[in-house]
């Protein structure tokens, strides 16, 4: 095929979510011709059903909580007269639409050819896009088809009584009661949102604690605060049966003690994880196959390249250690685009990818948990600093903590005293984690951090004090 053949390009990206469009934009900026195929809307789950609309709604929840705090704690005689749900939804949708227009505009400006339609592999370098025909990639193909919510066997979402995280915010109106199944980040965020909006909320998690992938102290502290807010938190509990009612759901939950609880709610929100999307992709046509969990694993993690040379994977199609987070997929997209352009690029450092839960309170972390460090046989030092020990923490009055895990001198082959993990719980800690990401990513030691001054009064002082203590210079030893 000639250079001017419109169906021959350098790179074909299948999927226009965060991983896909970041790959396309970076590849185009490096002078590559790019075709991006997306069967729904550019921006994917994160922009249209996940990260952005949910955080818009959680911001509204913060405003409602702020009014209650103003009245109850600060003597400001303010009340919420009513909630204009259509107006709230309109604001959310405007934010999503503006972001969508922005991403689409960037792709146009960059010269990326965007095709709307389902794409399937027809070979190791060829892709068929419905209503557009067959395309050939000189450099490579990037799989970025994302994920969808998992559902439990025998349970189907109807968008009203039973919903998933993809449609929870788009169901009509606000329910008076919600049973949230799943205590990971998504479940916790939705439980927090609905409680702020006045619903009676029960949060059920099969594991022994909330946020089971996070540090135990984070899950314990978060559960305590959510219970204080009036959320019924039931960990170590399993859903054993459901019955659809005309206006809700009746569920049976088995507790750790073997008791059977019957819980009725207007809405059952299922947030038990997400599964990779490969249906219709025809992996076999290119010599690929998904693993038993549906992931497409790379043969070379430093390039995110599969066993078929030239086919790369980004985003939710990747198995762990990729965390299935939008910001990780941005980094993966940059890596793959630069690899396809023939540039040297560093592999994604998954240990330094921050994790955030936007509940009230928020949690944010990076690096190893205490249990992971001990399981690796490392000799470690741990310091926990309550946010309430700082003046700004007292002002906020929401509790919270900073927990730092560092290797002891010469521990287990680690660099002397290297910071292994930082874990935060409290108000707006999502905006505090960037510092810790750099600390962990750059293998800093507590003494390196302790020499830097944190502004007073701020919540971040607690981070600084935790490192001062580990460095032997703490003013408030904990």
VEXVOLO-674438 format. One line per field, with one value per residue: x, y, z of N, C-alpha, C in turn; residue in one letter. Coordinates in steps of 0.05 Angstrom, whole numbers, m for minus. Atoms other than C-alpha are relative to their C-alpha. Layout:
VEXVOLO-674438
n.X = (X|...)
n.Y = (Y|...)
n.Z = (Z|...)
ca.X = (X|...)
ca.Y = (Y|...)
ca.Z = (Z|...)
c.X = (X|...)
c.Y = (Y|...)
c.Z = (Z|...)
aa = (a|...)
END
This chain:
VEXVOLO-674438
n.X = (17|m16|0|25|23|13|4|m26|m9|m22|11|29|8|28|10|m5|m1|m24|m23|m1|m4|m27|m18|4|m10|m30|m11|3|m19|m27|0|11|27|15|29|12|27|15|28|19|m9|m27|m2|5|14|m9|11|29|15|m16|m15|8|27|3|m13|18|22|m12|m5|26|4|m17|13|21|m13|m11|22|5|m21|2|21|m3|m26|m10|20|11|27|6|14|6|29|8|m20|9|m15|m5|m21|m25|m7|m8|m27|m18|m1|m14|m29|m8|1|m23|m24|1|m7|m28|m16|5|m14|m29|m6|2|m23|m24|1|9|24|18|22|20|8|m13|m24|m9|m25|1|m27|m19|m3|24|24|25|18|26|8|m23|m16|m24|m23|m26|m18|m29|m15|13|28|2|25|7|30|11|13|28|5|7|26|1|17|28|9|m1|5|23|m2|18|m3|m27|m17|m29|m14|3|26|11|5|19|27|17|3|m16|15|0|m17|m18|m18|m23|m14|m28|m13|m24|1|25|22|m3|7|29|12|m4|17|28|4|0|26|22|11|m9|m19|m14|m23|m7|m25|m6|m25|1|m2|4|m23|m18|m26|m15|m11|21|7|17|27|11|6|22|25|8|11|26|21|7|17|26|1|m2|m22|m1|m23|0|27|4|27|8|25|13|27|8|26|10|m14|m26|m13|m4|m25|m8|m29|m11|m21|m22|9|19|28|12|13|16|m2|16|m9|12|m19|m24|m22|m20|m27|m18|m23|3|m11|m9|17|m13|20|0|m26|m11|m29|m12|m8|m27|m18|1|22|2|m5|24|16|9|m21|m19|m25|m23|m24|m21|12|m15|11|29|3|9|m17|0|m15|15|27|m4|24|0|25|13|m5|m24|3|m19|1|15|22|26|6|m2|m26|m20|2|m13|m29|m3|3|m25|m21|5|m4|m28|m12|6|m15|m29|m14|m4|20|m1|23|17|m7|27|m2|3|26|17|27|17|28|11|23|m4|m25|m14|m25|m20|m23|m19|m20|7|13|m17|1|m16|m28|m8|1|m24|m23|m15|m1|11|8|26|9|27|4|28|3|10|m22|m8|20|19|16|21|19|18|16|9|m19|m19|m27|m21|m16|m24|m15|m27|m18|m21|m26|m11|21|8|m10|10|m18|1|22|17|29|13|28|12|29|13|29|8|12|m16|m26|m6|m18|m24|m15|m21|m26|m7|m6|m27|m17|m2|m11|m29|m14|m10|m1|13|m18|1|25|1|m14|18|18|28|13|17|12|11|2|m25|m19|0|m19|m27|m6|m4|m27|m18|m1|m16|m28|m11|1|28|8|23|m6|23)
n.Y = (m24|m25|m18|m17|17|m9|22|9|m20|10|12|2|3|10|m9|m28|m9|m15|13|m2|m27|m10|13|m13|m28|0|10|m21|m22|9|1|25|m1|16|4|9|10|1|7|m17|m28|m6|m6|25|2|m20|m26|m1|16|6|m20|m28|m5|7|m20|m23|4|0|m28|m10|12|m15|m25|6|6|m26|m16|12|m6|m29|m3|15|m4|m27|m20|m14|10|6|25|8|0|22|7|m2|22|m6|m21|13|17|m17|m10|23|7|m21|5|23|m8|m18|17|16|m18|m6|22|3|m22|6|21|m13|m18|17|14|27|7|14|15|10|27|23|9|27|8|20|10|m13|m28|m9|m4|m8|m18|1|m22|m15|18|13|m18|13|m16|6|2|17|m2|m4|9|m17|2|m6|20|m5|10|28|6|26|20|0|m27|m16|m28|m10|m29|m13|13|11|m17|3|m26|m14|m13|m8|m29|m8|9|m23|m10|11|18|m6|21|13|21|1|25|m4|m21|m11|m29|m8|3|m19|m27|m2|0|m26|m20|3|m8|m29|m9|5|28|20|16|24|6|28|9|28|2|m7|m29|m16|m5|22|m2|m22|6|7|m24|m17|11|m1|m28|m8|12|m15|m26|4|7|m24|m15|13|22|26|14|29|14|28|8|8|1|27|1|m26|2|m26|m9|m20|m26|3|26|12|16|16|m2|17|m14|18|19|19|m10|m8|m26|m8|m29|m11|m26|m8|6|16|m9|21|m11|23|1|m4|22|m10|3|10|11|m11|m9|22|2|23|m7|m11|18|m7|11|m11|20|10|m22|m19|m19|5|m5|m5|17|m18|m22|m25|m12|8|14|28|20|m6|m26|m22|m3|m10|m1|m20|m3|21|27|11|13|m11|m22|m24|m2|m6|m28|m17|m13|20|4|m23|7|22|m10|m14|20|15|m18|m6|25|2|m20|7|m16|13|m8|16|16|m11|8|4|m3|m28|m10|m6|11|m20|5|m27|0|m19|m12|12|15|m2|16|8|18|24|m1|12|29|9|m3|22|25|1|6|m24|m13|m26|m19|m10|m22|m10|m27|m9|m27|m17|m11|m26|m21|0|24|m8|m18|16|16|25|21|6|8|5|23|3|25|m2|22|m6|m1|25|21|18|m7|m27|m22|m7|m18|m8|m2|21|m5|m22|5|m23|m1|m25|m18|m9|12|4|m22|2|24|m4|m2|27|15|m6|12|29|5|m7|15|m18|9|m20|m23|m17|m15|m15|m26|m18|m13|0|m25|1|26|17|29|13|0|26|15|m8|9|29|5|m11|20|23|m9|m6|m29|m8|m17|14|28|18)
n.Z = (0|3|m23|0|m4|m25|m18|m11|m20|m17|m25|m4|m28|m3|m26|m3|m28|m8|11|29|11|m7|19|26|m1|m2|25|21|m5|9|29|11|9|m20|2|m25|3|m25|7|m14|0|m7|m29|m13|m25|m19|6|4|m20|m23|m14|2|m11|m28|m17|1|m20|m27|m8|m10|m27|m18|m6|m19|m26|m11|m12|m26|m18|m7|m19|m25|m14|1|m7|23|1|27|4|27|3|18|20|27|14|29|2|m7|23|23|m5|5|29|13|m5|16|28|6|0|24|22|m2|10|29|13|m1|20|27|4|3|26|m4|14|m19|13|m18|8|m13|15|m7|13|22|3|m18|7|14|m16|15|m15|13|17|9|16|m11|m3|m5|m17|5|m25|m20|m9|m28|m11|m23|0|m26|m17|m8|m27|m4|m14|m13|13|m8|m6|24|m4|15|2|m19|m26|m1|18|m2|m1|26|3|m26|m1|22|m7|m5|m27|m22|m17|m28|m13|19|m9|17|m2|8|m16|13|4|13|m19|m22|11|4|m26|m11|14|m6|m28|0|11|m18|1|m19|16|m11|16|m5|13|m7|m14|m28|m4|24|16|m7|13|m13|m26|m19|m16|17|0|m27|m6|17|m10|m25|7|14|m20|m15|18|1|20|m12|13|m7|12|m4|5|28|9|5|16|6|10|11|m9|19|m3|m13|m1|m26|2|m23|m4|m22|m15|m8|m21|11|m2|25|m3|22|4|22|9|26|22|m4|17|1|5|m7|17|29|17|26|23|25|18|26|8|16|m6|13|28|0|m14|m29|m16|m27|m21|m12|m12|22|6|21|m14|17|m2|m8|m15|5|24|1|26|m3|13|29|3|11|m13|m27|m17|m21|m15|m15|11|m12|m26|m20|m19|9|m20|11|m7|24|1|8|28|13|1|18|27|8|4|25|23|4|10|28|15|m1|m21|m26|m20|m24|m7|m20|m27|m12|m29|m6|9|m23|m1|m14|m4|m4|m19|m22|8|22|m6|21|m8|21|m9|m15|m25|m21|3|24|m6|m18|15|16|m18|m4|m26|6|m21|6|m16|6|m10|4|10|m22|m15|12|m4|23|m3|m19|13|16|m19|12|m5|21|m8|19|m8|17|m3|11|m5|m19|13|11|m2|21|27|8|m6|m28|m9|21|m5|15|4|m15|0|m11|m3|m10|20|22|2|29|9|m16|6|20|m13|m8|24|7|m21|5|27|1|m20|m21|m28|m18|m4|24|m1|m25|2|14|m19|8|m8|m24|m7|21|m6|9|m23|m12|16|m8|m27|1|10|m21|m22|10|2|m27|m6|m3|m23|m12|5|0)
ca.X = (0|23|38|m26|m72|m123|m131|m57|m31|24|m17|m87|m117|m179|m216|m222|m219|m163|m112|m132|m136|m72|m36|m66|m48|24|35|8|52|112|93|58|m6|m60|m129|m171|m234|m286|m356|m386|m361|m290|m269|m295|m321|m279|m306|m378|m397|m341|m287|m314|m390|m381|m332|m379|m434|m387|m369|m443|m445|m387|m427|m486|m441|m409|m477|m490|m422|m432|m496|m477|m404|m394|m459|m476|m551|m555|m601|m613|m684|m688|m646|m659|m639|m649|m605|m551|m553|m550|m487|m455|m473|m446|m379|m377|m397|m343|m290|m314|m311|m242|m214|m248|m219|m149|m153|m176|m121|m69|m92|m118|m169|m227|m275|m340|m354|m337|m267|m242|m174|m166|m91|m28|m28|m99|m164|m235|m278|m352|m377|m305|m270|m203|m142|m68|m19|55|80|29|m40|m59|m115|m151|m222|m230|m275|m347|m378|m382|m450|m466|m496|m571|m574|m589|m586|m651|m627|m677|m678|m612|m557|m483|m430|m440|m513|m520|m515|m562|m620|m680|m678|m647|m669|m687|m647|m589|m555|m485|m452|m376|m330|m276|m264|m326|m373|m346|m353|m425|m443|m413|m450|m518|m509|m491|m555|m596|m606|m603|m542|m518|m449|m433|m363|m344|m273|m257|m248|m265|m216|m183|m127|m106|m68|m108|m105|m136|m195|m204|m202|m249|m300|m300|m314|m368|m404|m401|m435|m492|m473|m485|m419|m419|m352|m339|m410|m438|m501|m539|m604|m644|m717|m742|m800|m845|m806|m741|m701|m702|m633|m608|m538|m498|m455|m387|m424|m469|m531|m578|m599|m656|m645|m696|m675|m702|m638|m584|m519|m471|m398|m360|m307|m297|m282|m241|m279|m255|m321|m322|m248|m230|m163|m152|m149|m85|m57|m77|m119|m144|m124|m173|m195|m205|m141|m93|m25|38|98|142|119|173|138|68|76|40|69|49|101|70|6|6|m43|m61|m113|m163|m145|m79|m75|m42|5|m31|m83|m139|m137|m147|m82|m43|m71|m47|24|14|m9|52|98|66|64|137|155|119|155|222|238|268|216|217|170|111|130|66|92|89|19|m25|m93|m150|m219|m262|m309|m318|m267|m222|m165|m101|m41|21|70|69|22|51|27|59|125|126|105|165|209|230|253|211|197|125|99|27|9|m64|m87|m121|m52|m44|m80|m111|m134|m171|m203|m230|m252|m258|m202|m155|m84|m18|18|89|126|201|254|300|374|400|333|324|366|327|364|379|315|278|205|162|92|50|m24|m71|m142|m178|m208|m180|m122|m129|m94|m39|m15|28|85|84|83|148|178|163|179|247|265|273|290|255|316|311|239|250|295|237|190|115|71|35|m22|m38|m60|5|43|22|60|121|117|111|176|210|193|221|284|291|273|199|168|106|129|77)
ca.Y = (0|71|125|162|102|128|58|49|85|80|64|38|47|7|43|117|119|149|97|99|174|187|137|170|241|224|183|239|290|247|251|184|176|150|120|113|70|78|47|94|162|188|191|122|100|149|211|190|140|139|187|253|249|214|266|321|290|278|352|368|320|358|422|390|363|432|464|413|425|501|494|442|461|533|567|587|580|550|495|456|473|422|388|407|340|361|423|380|331|387|415|346|334|402|386|318|349|403|351|308|367|383|314|308|376|356|294|335|386|331|301|236|203|182|129|113|39|m29|m52|m123|m153|m189|m202|m180|m114|m107|m83|m79|m21|m26|21|43|m19|m53|m15|m34|m9|m3|7|m27|m37|m14|m50|m2|m29|m19|m55|m61|m73|m144|m172|m229|m293|m291|m216|m168|m92|m58|14|28|m23|m57|m13|m18|37|52|72|89|164|162|128|172|214|198|137|142|78|43|m24|m20|m86|m80|m41|m24|47|50|22|67|129|114|97|163|203|174|184|257|264|238|164|108|68|m3|m20|m95|m122|m195|m183|m169|m94|m38|m22|m91|m72|m14|m13|m44|21|58|11|10|86|96|47|83|150|123|91|157|188|138|87|15|m19|m95|m126|m200|m207|m239|m230|m296|m278|m222|m211|m155|m116|m68|m8|m37|m98|m146|m177|m230|m220|m270|m238|m265|m298|m336|m293|m280|m207|m184|m114|m76|m17|23|9|m44|m17|m72|m51|m117|m100|m92|m142|m130|m120|m164|m186|m175|m159|m227|m234|m302|m271|m237|m297|m272|m299|m271|m304|m338|m272|m238|m197|m191|m198|m167|m210|m150|m104|m53|m40|m67|m110|m176|m241|m217|m164|m97|m108|m69|m64|m6|7|m41|m98|m105|m153|m132|m100|m49|m22|m7|68|123|159|95|86|156|134|69|106|151|91|53|114|129|56|55|118|84|128|102|104|81|26|47|45|13|16|92|98|135|106|152|140|203|189|231|224|212|162|167|121|102|45|m16|m28|m48|m120|m124|m98|m149|m205|m187|m200|m127|m96|m33|29|54|121|144|217|238|298|323|334|393|459|454|383|411|464|412|368|305|264|229|204|199|132|124|58|60|7|4|15|m40|m77|m136|m109|m43|22|47|76|80|103|44|70|130|124|181|187|253|314|329|281|268|335|315|250|280|296|224|197|233|209|136|141|173|124|180|169|203|247|272|294|320|377|407|455|445|508|523|515|460|388|371|389|320|289|330|312|238|241|285|232|175|217|225|299|298|351|308|236|184)
ca.Z = (0|m14|36|14|23|74|103|117|179|230|292|303|372|390|446|460|536|577|555|483|472|511|466|404|425|444|381|337|372|353|280|272|233|280|271|334|334|388|387|437|460|463|536|555|622|662|628|616|671|722|746|722|734|800|826|803|845|904|902|908|967|999|993|1028|1083|1090|1103|1158|1188|1185|1224|1275|1289|1270|1288|1217|1214|1145|1120|1057|1037|981|928|856|825|752|764|797|739|688|721|721|648|628|660|625|558|563|579|521|473|498|486|418|400|421|377|317|327|333|267|297|252|297|272|307|304|332|313|310|295|229|235|272|235|209|239|211|234|220|165|152|125|135|162|165|217|198|269|313|343|412|450|498|502|577|626|650|718|743|763|809|780|779|789|732|732|713|721|777|833|817|788|774|781|707|716|790|779|719|753|763|826|893|933|1006|1021|987|998|969|954|953|999|949|925|880|932|987|943|925|997|1019|965|980|1055|1043|1003|1060|1043|1093|1071|1085|1059|1053|1039|1037|1060|1133|1122|1075|1019|1025|977|1022|1088|1145|1185|1127|1122|1197|1203|1144|1171|1238|1205|1158|1217|1253|1192|1200|1147|1169|1152|1149|1133|1128|1103|1040|1000|1000|966|934|919|874|903|865|893|916|936|995|1007|1054|1082|1123|1177|1202|1260|1212|1225|1167|1162|1118|1089|1048|1006|947|909|907|880|858|861|863|813|738|682|619|554|496|466|391|389|358|392|360|290|311|348|418|474|540|605|651|681|613|614|556|588|557|543|556|611|595|529|545|483|476|450|381|362|349|389|454|512|557|611|641|594|631|690|756|773|728|778|729|745|694|713|706|636|617|635|597|536|536|543|485|439|451|441|375|354|369|429|494|549|621|642|685|759|786|857|852|824|874|895|917|945|941|998|1060|1089|1030|1028|987|985|946|953|999|1056|1124|1113|1044|1070|1127|1080|1037|1098|1105|1170|1172|1213|1217|1240|1245|1254|1268|1229|1292|1321|1274|1282|1212|1227|1288|1245|1197|1255|1213|1242|1195|1195|1159|1160|1133|1123|1113|1108|1168|1154|1108|1109|1064|1007|1005|1002|1072|1102|1036|1042|1021|1028|1050|1069|1083|1109|1118|1084|1015|1021|946|938|987|955|900|948|974|903|889|955|940|866|879|934|984|1057|1116|1127|1055|1067|1138|1114|1074|1109|1105|1108|1173|1185|1135|1136|1100|1164|1188|1130|1147|1220|1205|1166|1219|1271|1228|1218|1294|1294|1309|1354|1367|1373|1353)
c.X = (17|m3|m26|m25|m13|m5|26|10|23|m10|m30|m5|m29|m9|8|m2|26|26|2|6|27|21|m1|13|30|12|m1|20|28|1|m11|m29|m16|m29|m9|m29|m13|m30|m20|9|29|1|m6|m14|8|m14|m30|m16|15|12|m13|m28|m2|14|m15|m22|11|7|m26|m6|17|m13|m23|11|10|m22|m7|21|m1|m21|6|26|8|m21|m11|m28|m10|m14|m2|m30|m10|23|m13|15|4|22|28|10|9|28|20|3|15|30|10|1|24|26|1|7|29|18|m4|15|30|7|m1|25|25|0|m7|m26|m17|m23|m19|m10|15|23|6|26|m5|28|18|5|m24|m24|m23|m17|m26|m6|24|20|25|23|25|17|29|15|m12|m28|0|m29|m6|m30|m12|m13|m29|m5|m7|m28|1|m19|m29|m11|4|m7|m24|0|m17|3|27|17|29|13|m2|m26|m11|m7|m20|m28|m17|m1|19|m17|1|18|15|15|23|15|28|12|26|m4|m27|m23|0|m8|m30|m15|2|m18|m29|m6|0|m26|m24|m11|10|17|11|22|10|25|7|26|m3|2|m6|27|21|27|18|11|m23|m9|m18|m28|m13|m9|m24|m26|m11|m14|m26|m22|m9|m19|m28|m2|4|21|1|21|m1|m27|m5|m30|m8|m26|m12|m28|m8|m28|m10|16|27|10|0|24|5|31|9|24|23|m8|m20|m29|m9|m16|m16|0|m17|10|m13|19|23|21|22|26|21|23|m7|14|9|m20|16|m20|0|27|14|30|13|9|28|20|1|m22|0|6|m26|m17|m9|21|17|28|23|22|23|m13|14|m10|m30|m7|m8|19|0|14|m17|m28|5|m26|3|m27|m10|3|25|m6|17|28|m13|m25|m28|m10|5|28|22|m1|11|30|5|m2|25|22|m3|4|30|15|m5|14|30|16|5|m20|2|m26|m16|8|m26|1|m4|m25|m18|m28|m17|m28|m13|m25|4|1|12|23|18|25|18|21|m12|m17|19|1|17|30|10|m1|24|25|17|m1|m9|m4|m27|m6|m27|m4|m30|m1|m9|22|11|m23|m21|m17|m22|m21|m19|m17|m10|18|19|27|19|16|23|14|26|16|20|27|9|m21|m3|9|m11|21|m4|m23|m19|m30|m14|m29|m10|m30|m14|m30|m8|m12|20|28|7|19|26|19|23|28|10|7|29|20|4|13|29|16|13|0|m13|17|0|m25|0|13|m18|m22|m28|m14|m18|m20|m12|m3|26|22|1|18|29|8|5|29|21|4|17|30|12|m1|m28|m5|m23|3|m25|9)
c.Y = (25|16|16|m17|7|m23|m13|23|m11|m16|m1|m5|m8|7|29|10|13|m13|3|28|11|m12|15|28|0|m10|21|23|m8|m5|m25|5|m20|m2|m11|m8|m2|m4|17|29|2|8|m25|2|23|27|0|m14|m4|25|27|5|m7|21|26|m3|m1|28|12|m11|15|26|m4|m6|25|17|m12|6|29|4|m12|6|29|22|15|m13|m4|m27|m6|m2|m23|m5|0|m21|6|21|m12|m17|17|11|m22|m5|22|m4|m23|9|18|m16|m17|17|7|m22|m4|22|m4|m21|11|17|m16|m15|m29|m5|m17|m12|m11|m26|m21|m9|m28|m6|m20|m12|15|29|12|1|7|17|1|27|17|m18|m11|20|m16|20|m8|m5|m20|6|2|m8|16|m1|1|m23|7|m11|m29|m1|m27|m19|2|28|18|29|9|31|15|m12|m12|15|m8|28|15|16|11|30|9|m11|24|7|m13|m19|8|m20|m15|m23|m1|m26|3|23|8|30|9|m2|20|28|3|m1|28|21|m2|7|31|12|m9|m28|m16|m20|m23|m7|m28|m7|m28|m3|10|30|14|5|m22|1|21|m10|m5|24|19|m10|2|29|9|m11|14|26|m3|m8|24|18|m13|m22|m27|m16|m29|m13|m30|m12|m6|1|m29|m3|28|m6|28|6|21|27|m3|m29|m10|m19|m14|0|m17|14|m19|m20|m20|9|8|26|5|31|8|28|7|m7|m17|8|m21|12|m20|m3|4|m23|12|m5|m9|m11|15|9|m21|m2|m23|6|12|m18|5|m15|13|m22|m8|21|20|21|m9|8|7|m21|16|24|27|15|m4|m12|m29|m19|3|27|21|4|6|3|23|m1|m25|m28|m13|m13|16|m8|26|2|6|28|18|13|m19|m5|23|m7|m23|9|15|m20|m14|18|5|m25|m4|20|m5|16|m18|11|m18|m14|14|m11|m3|4|29|12|6|m12|19|m10|27|1|23|m16|m14|m18|3|m15|m4|m19|m23|6|m12|m30|m10|2|m22|m27|m3|m4|25|8|29|17|12|24|9|27|7|28|19|11|26|20|m1|m25|5|17|m16|m19|m27|m24|m5|m7|0|m24|m4|m26|4|m24|9|m1|m28|m22|m15|8|27|21|9|20|9|0|m20|5|23|m4|22|m5|28|18|8|m12|m8|21|0|m22|4|1|m28|m17|5|m13|m29|m5|6|m14|18|m13|21|25|19|18|19|28|21|10|0|25|m5|23|m14|m28|m14|1|m28|m19|7|m10|m30|m6|11|m21|m24|7|6|29|10|16|m13|m29|m16|m27)
c.Z = (0|25|1|3|26|20|9|18|16|24|m1|29|1|28|5|29|7|m11|m29|m11|8|m19|m27|m1|0|m26|m22|5|m8|m30|m13|m9|17|m8|27|m5|27|m6|15|m1|8|30|17|26|19|m4|1|22|26|13|1|10|29|18|0|21|28|9|10|28|21|8|20|28|13|13|28|20|9|22|27|15|1|5|m23|m5|m29|m2|m30|m3|m16|m19|m27|m17|m29|m4|6|m24|m24|3|m5|m30|m16|3|m17|m30|m7|m1|m26|m25|0|m11|m30|m16|m1|m21|m28|m6|m5|m26|3|m15|18|m16|21|m10|15|m17|9|m15|m22|m5|19|m6|m13|18|m19|18|m15|m14|m10|m16|15|1|7|15|m6|26|20|6|30|9|25|3|28|15|5|28|0|13|12|m15|10|6|m25|7|m17|m1|20|27|4|m21|4|2|m26|m2|26|1|m21|5|8|29|20|17|29|15|m21|14|m21|5|m11|14|m11|m5|m11|20|23|m9|m3|27|13|m13|9|29|2|m10|16|0|24|m15|16|m20|7|m16|10|15|29|5|m26|m14|5|m13|13|27|20|17|m15|0|27|7|m16|10|25|m7|m15|19|15|m17|m2|m21|15|m16|9|m16|6|m5|m29|m6|m7|m15|m4|m11|m9|10|m20|1|13|m1|29|m2|26|1|23|13|7|21|m11|1|m28|5|m25|m2|m23|m7|m27|m23|10|m20|1|m9|8|m18|m30|m15|m26|m23|m24|m19|m27|m11|m17|3|m15|m29|m1|15|30|14|28|20|13|13|m21|m7|m24|10|m20|5|10|14|m4|m24|m2|m26|5|m13|m30|m4|m13|11|29|15|20|15|13|m11|12|27|21|m8|m10|18|m11|8|m24|m2|m7|m31|m17|m3|m19|m29|m10|m6|m27|m24|m5|m9|m29|m18|0|20|24|20|24|5|22|27|15|30|8|m11|24|m3|17|1|8|17|20|26|m24|10|m24|9|m24|13|16|25|21|m3|m23|6|19|m14|m18|17|7|29|m4|25|m9|18|m9|14|m4|m10|22|18|m11|4|m23|2|20|m12|m17|17|m11|5|m23|10|m24|10|m20|7|m14|7|22|m14|m9|m1|m26|m28|m9|6|29|6|m21|8|m18|m6|17|m3|16|2|11|m21|m21|m2|m28|m10|15|m9|m19|12|7|m24|m9|20|m5|m27|m2|22|21|27|17|4|m24|2|24|m3|m14|18|m12|11|24|m1|m24|9|m7|21|12|m15|7|27|2|m9|19|22|m9|m3|27|8|6|25|15|m6|1|m10)
aa = (x|x|x|x|x|x|x|x|x|x|x|x|x|x|x|x|x|x|x|x|x|x|x|x|x|x|x|x|x|x|x|x|x|x|x|x|x|x|x|x|x|x|x|x|x|x|x|x|x|x|x|x|x|x|x|x|x|x|x|x|x|x|x|x|x|x|x|x|x|x|x|x|x|x|x|x|x|x|x|x|x|x|x|x|x|x|x|x|x|x|x|x|x|x|x|x|x|x|x|x|x|x|x|x|x|x|x|x|x|x|x|x|x|x|x|x|x|x|x|x|x|x|x|x|x|x|x|x|x|x|x|x|x|x|x|x|x|x|x|x|x|x|x|x|x|x|x|x|x|x|x|x|x|x|x|x|x|x|x|x|x|x|x|x|x|x|x|x|x|x|x|x|x|x|x|x|x|x|x|x|x|x|x|x|x|x|x|x|x|x|x|x|x|x|x|x|x|x|x|x|x|x|x|x|x|x|x|x|x|x|x|x|x|x|x|x|x|x|x|x|x|x|x|x|x|x|x|x|x|x|x|x|x|x|x|x|x|x|x|x|x|x|x|x|x|x|x|x|x|x|x|x|x|x|x|x|x|x|x|x|x|x|x|x|x|x|x|x|x|x|x|x|x|x|x|x|x|x|x|x|x|x|x|x|x|x|x|x|x|x|x|x|x|x|x|x|x|x|x|x|x|x|x|x|x|x|x|x|x|x|x|x|x|x|x|x|x|x|x|x|x|x|x|x|x|x|x|x|x|x|x|x|x|x|x|x|x|x|x|x|x|x|x|x|x|x|x|x|x|x|x|x|x|x|x|x|x|x|x|x|x|x|x|x|x|x|x|x|x|x|x|x|x|x|x|x|x|x|x|x|x|x|x|x|x|x|x|x|x|x|x|x|x|x|x|x|x|x|x|x|x|x|x|x|x|x|x|x|x|x|x|x|x|x|x|x|x|x|x|x|x|x|x|x|x|x|x|x|x|x|x|x|x|x|x|x|x|x|x|x|x|x|x|x|x|x|x|x|x|x|x|x|x|x|x|x|x|x|x|x|x|x|x|x|x|x|x|x|x|x|x|x|x|x|x|x|x|x)
END
